[in-house]
């Protein structure tokens, strides 16, 4: 059984504020250890649950050289491989080869969620809303759609309570979730002890893999319309002469295609290539 573990940092037990997640900040080094150990818990659970191959993909944008590179390699469980990307959602090889299940670790709630710790969608300041065919989604939805493009179901999501709630609403009641903290606001939370959080994640990962059919692969629908509401008109400017992406107004873009992956690529990779 091939298992893909996709991780983010904001949803880890013990992480509450931006400096803990930003590369180069003093707290980031310690929180990277907490991050890595939650990933390890999922890896252990995956192998207990029958995995024969596990690949970890860090999806946390920490800035500088730490973007998609915040886990600590020599603390990782020796049985897994890990991926360092240049751009988020560019690595698809493992999914293309045929992946049986995905486990999401350390996820956070979508932008505007009142009880979501460090809630945001893609950009903490630049994006307000994202929707797939009219359904508001956050980064859990993006990662789930990526996996679903190649028929891979998401069977577990960990993070704060708001994230677990959001994930179940999107993916269904068969999803296994682990809430490692309760948001009290955007930058305050009541945390489960990291040691206990790891135990919960390990047990949940093994349990989730016992039923590969508990959650269907996520498909936002065909054809697919992706709508992005940005914070200012500045980000919209780069699309003024784009041949495909439509500018709806001063802050809203729409990308349409026959399927989600095509709609996502024609918008997202252009957006970040132009920024660089």
C-alpha positions as CSV (number, residue, x, y, z in Angstrom):
1,X,0.0,0.0,0.0
2,X,1.4,3.4,-1.1
3,X,0.7,6.3,1.3
4,X,1.2,10.0,0.6
5,X,1.6,12.2,3.7
6,X,1.0,15.9,3.0
7,X,1.9,18.3,5.8
8,X,1.6,21.9,6.9
9,X,2.9,23.6,10.0
10,X,0.1,25.8,11.3
11,X,-2.0,22.9,12.5
12,X,0.7,21.3,14.7
13,X,0.2,21.1,18.5
14,X,2.3,23.8,20.1
15,X,2.2,26.2,17.1
16,X,0.1,29.4,17.6
17,X,1.7,32.5,16.0
18,X,3.3,33.5,12.7
19,X,6.9,33.8,14.0
20,X,6.8,30.1,15.0
21,X,6.2,29.2,11.3
22,X,8.5,31.7,9.6
23,X,11.9,30.5,8.4
24,X,14.8,32.2,10.2
25,X,12.8,33.1,13.3
26,X,14.2,31.7,16.5
27,X,11.0,29.8,17.3
28,X,10.9,28.2,13.9
29,X,13.7,25.8,14.6
30,X,12.0,24.4,17.7
31,X,8.6,24.3,16.0
32,X,10.2,22.5,13.1
33,X,11.0,19.7,15.5
34,X,7.4,19.5,16.7
35,X,6.3,19.5,13.1
36,X,8.7,16.7,12.1
37,X,7.6,14.6,15.0
38,X,3.9,14.8,14.1
39,X,4.8,13.7,10.6
40,X,6.8,10.8,12.1
41,X,3.7,9.8,14.1
42,X,1.7,9.6,10.9
43,X,4.5,7.6,9.2
44,X,4.6,5.1,12.1
45,X,0.8,4.8,12.0
46,X,0.9,4.3,8.2
47,X,3.3,1.4,8.4
48,X,1.3,-0.1,11.3
49,X,-1.7,0.2,9.1
50,X,-0.1,-1.8,6.2
51,X,1.8,0.8,4.2
52,X,4.7,-0.6,2.1
53,X,5.8,2.8,0.8
54,X,5.4,6.3,2.4
55,X,6.3,9.6,0.8
56,X,6.1,12.9,2.8
57,X,5.6,16.2,1.1
58,X,6.1,19.4,3.1
59,X,3.6,22.0,2.0
60,X,4.5,24.8,4.4
61,X,5.5,28.1,2.9
62,X,7.9,29.4,5.6
63,X,9.7,31.9,3.4
64,X,13.3,32.2,2.3
65,X,15.0,28.8,1.9
66,X,12.6,27.1,4.3
67,X,9.6,27.1,2.0
68,X,8.4,23.5,1.5
69,X,11.5,22.6,3.5
70,X,10.6,23.1,7.2
71,X,10.8,19.5,8.4
72,X,14.1,18.3,9.9
73,X,15.4,15.6,7.6
74,X,17.6,13.7,10.0
75,X,14.8,13.4,12.5
76,X,12.4,11.8,10.0
77,X,11.5,8.1,10.3
78,X,14.1,6.3,8.3
79,X,11.4,4.3,6.4
80,X,9.9,7.2,4.5
81,X,11.1,9.4,1.6
82,X,10.4,13.1,1.5
83,X,9.9,15.7,-1.2
84,X,11.1,19.3,-1.4
85,X,9.2,21.3,-4.0
86,X,9.9,24.6,-5.7
87,X,6.3,25.4,-6.1
88,X,3.3,24.1,-4.2
89,X,1.3,21.3,-6.0
90,X,4.0,20.8,-8.6
91,X,5.0,17.3,-7.4
92,X,2.6,14.7,-8.7
93,X,4.8,11.7,-9.7
94,X,3.9,9.6,-6.6
95,X,0.2,10.2,-7.3
96,X,0.6,9.4,-11.0
97,X,2.2,6.1,-10.2
98,X,-0.8,5.0,-8.2
99,X,-1.2,6.0,-4.6
100,X,-3.7,4.2,-2.3
101,X,-4.3,6.9,0.3
102,X,-3.3,10.3,1.6
103,X,-2.9,11.5,5.2
104,X,-2.8,15.2,5.9
105,X,-0.9,16.4,9.0
106,X,-0.9,19.9,10.5
107,X,-3.6,21.5,8.4
108,X,-5.2,24.8,9.2
109,X,-8.6,26.3,8.5
110,X,-9.5,28.5,5.5
111,X,-9.4,32.3,5.6
112,X,-11.9,33.9,7.8
113,X,-12.7,31.0,10.1
114,X,-13.2,32.6,13.5
115,X,-11.9,29.7,15.6
116,X,-9.2,28.7,13.1
117,X,-5.7,29.1,14.5
118,X,-3.7,31.2,12.0
119,X,-6.5,30.7,9.5
120,X,-5.7,31.7,5.9
121,X,-5.9,30.4,2.4
122,X,-2.5,30.2,0.5
123,X,-1.5,33.7,1.5
124,X,-2.1,35.2,5.0
125,X,-2.6,38.6,3.6
126,X,-3.2,38.3,-0.2
127,X,-6.2,36.0,-0.5
128,X,-9.6,36.4,1.0
129,X,-11.7,33.5,-0.5
130,X,-11.2,30.5,-2.8
131,X,-14.0,28.4,-4.2
132,X,-14.3,25.4,-6.5
133,X,-17.5,25.3,-8.4
134,X,-19.1,27.6,-5.8
135,X,-17.8,25.7,-2.7
136,X,-15.6,27.7,-0.4
137,X,-12.4,25.8,0.3
138,X,-9.1,26.2,2.1
139,X,-5.8,24.5,1.6
140,X,-7.2,21.1,2.7
141,X,-9.5,21.4,-0.3
142,X,-6.6,22.2,-2.6
143,X,-4.5,19.3,-1.4
144,X,-7.5,17.0,-1.5
145,X,-8.3,18.0,-5.1
146,X,-4.7,17.4,-6.1
147,X,-4.8,13.9,-4.7
148,X,-8.3,13.3,-6.2
149,X,-7.1,14.1,-9.6
150,X,-5.3,10.8,-9.6
151,X,-8.0,8.9,-7.7
152,X,-6.2,9.0,-4.3
153,X,-8.6,9.4,-1.3
154,X,-7.7,11.5,1.8
155,X,-8.4,9.3,4.8
156,X,-7.1,11.5,7.7
157,X,-6.7,15.2,8.5
158,X,-5.1,16.6,11.6
159,X,-5.0,20.2,12.9
160,X,-7.2,22.3,15.1
161,X,-10.9,21.7,15.7
162,X,-12.0,24.1,13.1
163,X,-9.8,22.4,10.5
164,X,-11.2,19.0,11.3
165,X,-14.7,20.4,11.0
166,X,-14.0,22.0,7.7
167,X,-12.4,18.8,6.4
168,X,-15.3,16.6,7.3
169,X,-17.8,19.0,5.8
170,X,-15.9,18.9,2.5
171,X,-14.8,15.2,2.4
172,X,-17.5,13.5,4.4
173,X,-18.2,11.7,7.7
174,X,-16.0,8.8,6.8
175,X,-12.9,11.0,7.2
176,X,-10.7,10.3,10.3
177,X,-9.7,13.5,12.0
178,X,-7.4,14.4,14.9
179,X,-7.9,17.7,16.6
180,X,-4.6,18.6,18.4
181,X,-5.8,22.0,19.6
182,X,-8.8,24.3,20.0
183,X,-8.6,27.7,18.5
184,X,-9.6,30.5,20.9
185,X,-9.0,33.1,18.2
186,X,-6.6,33.5,15.2
187,X,-3.5,33.6,17.4
188,X,-4.6,31.8,20.6
189,X,-5.3,28.2,21.3
190,X,-5.7,25.5,23.9
191,X,-3.2,22.7,22.9
192,X,-3.0,19.0,23.4
193,X,0.5,18.1,24.7
194,X,2.7,17.3,21.7
195,X,3.5,13.9,23.1
196,X,-0.2,13.1,23.4
197,X,-0.9,14.6,20.0
198,X,1.6,12.2,18.4
199,X,0.0,9.2,20.0
200,X,-3.4,10.3,18.7
201,X,-2.1,10.9,15.2
202,X,-0.2,7.5,15.1
203,X,-3.3,5.6,16.2
204,X,-5.6,7.5,13.9
205,X,-3.3,6.9,10.8
206,X,-3.3,3.2,11.4
207,X,-7.1,3.1,11.9
208,X,-7.8,5.3,8.8
209,X,-5.8,2.9,6.5
210,X,-7.9,0.0,7.6
211,X,-10.7,1.1,5.3
212,X,-9.5,2.6,2.0
213,X,-13.0,3.1,0.9
214,X,-14.1,5.2,3.8
215,X,-13.7,8.5,1.8
216,X,-14.1,8.8,-1.9
217,X,-11.4,10.7,-3.8
218,X,-12.3,14.4,-3.9
219,X,-13.4,15.8,-7.2
220,X,-14.7,19.4,-7.2
221,X,-16.6,18.6,-10.4
222,X,-16.3,18.7,-14.2
223,X,-16.1,21.2,-15.7
224,X,-14.5,23.2,-13.0
225,X,-14.6,26.9,-12.2
226,X,-12.1,28.2,-9.7
227,X,-12.8,31.6,-8.2
228,X,-10.2,33.5,-6.2
229,X,-11.0,36.7,-4.3
230,X,-7.8,38.6,-3.6
231,X,-7.2,41.3,-1.0
232,X,-6.2,44.1,-3.5
233,X,-6.3,44.9,-7.2
234,X,-2.5,44.7,-7.4
235,X,-2.5,40.9,-7.6
236,X,-5.1,41.0,-10.3
237,X,-3.0,43.3,-12.6
238,X,-0.6,40.4,-13.5
239,X,-3.6,38.7,-15.3
240,X,-4.8,41.7,-17.3
241,X,-3.5,40.2,-20.5
242,X,-3.8,36.5,-19.6
243,X,-5.4,34.6,-22.4
244,X,-7.5,32.3,-20.2
245,X,-8.0,33.6,-16.7
246,X,-10.9,36.0,-16.4
247,X,-10.8,39.2,-14.4
248,X,-14.3,39.6,-12.9
249,X,-13.6,42.8,-11.0
250,X,-10.7,44.6,-9.2
251,X,-10.1,41.7,-6.8
252,X,-11.7,38.6,-8.3
253,X,-10.3,36.1,-10.8
254,X,-12.0,33.1,-12.4
255,X,-10.2,30.1,-14.1
256,X,-12.4,27.7,-16.0
257,X,-11.5,24.3,-17.6
258,X,-12.8,20.8,-18.2
259,X,-11.3,19.6,-14.9
260,X,-9.9,21.0,-11.7
261,X,-6.2,20.3,-12.4
262,X,-6.3,22.2,-15.7
263,X,-8.1,25.1,-14.1
264,X,-5.7,25.2,-11.2
265,X,-2.5,25.0,-13.3
266,X,-3.5,27.8,-15.7
267,X,-4.2,30.1,-12.8
268,X,-1.8,29.1,-10.0
269,X,1.5,28.5,-11.7
270,X,1.2,31.7,-13.7
271,X,0.4,33.6,-10.6
272,X,3.5,32.5,-8.7
273,X,5.8,32.4,-11.7
274,X,5.0,36.1,-12.3
275,X,5.6,36.9,-8.6
276,X,9.1,35.4,-8.8
